[in-house]
């Protein structure tokens, strides 16, 4: 009975979020060549915040960010050549690598980033 209670209490603990706090840099292949982007992530429980910077869109703040286990998601609202854009990011953490997929809301286009943790 005692072991059963211990087992049940362990199952009730939510999956721990991967600690990706810090600076990450990645590249993706876009329609016009390689895209480079830097991310600074902050993790508080399952809440993910931070900012991102690229040559194309400048500095952006992460919104609606969450991380559960090794899965993460967030949104960046940006401006590209005078057009407001919503970029929906989803990804998976694999050690010191993050694989991100970006969906350009309304555009039906996706881009794949591979991020590496910076020292």
TAURTA-V970459 format. One line per field, one symbol per residue. ss: DSSP state (A for helix, B for strand, O for the rest). psi: psi as a letter, one per 40 degrees, with the letter a starting at -180 (. if undefined). burial: 1 if it has 9 or more other ideal C-beta (glycine too) atoms within 8 Angstrom, else 0. A space follows every 10 residues. Layout:
BEGIN
ss->???
psi->???
burial->???
END
This chain:
BEGIN
ss->OAAAAAAAAA AAOOOOOOOO OBBBBBBBBB OOBBBBBBBB BBBBOOBBBB BBBBOOOBBB BBBBBBBBOO BBBBBBBBBB OOBBBBBBBB BBBBOOBBBB BBBBOOOOBB BBBBBBBOO
psi->dddddddddd dehihhiige hahiiiiihi dfahhhhhih ihhgbehhia iihiddeahi hhifhihhbe hiiiihhihh fehhihhhhi ihhgbfihhh hhhhheeeii ihihiihi.
burial->0000000000 0000001101 0001111100 0000111111 1010001101 1101001001 0100111100 1111111100 0000111111 1010001111 1111000000 111111100
END
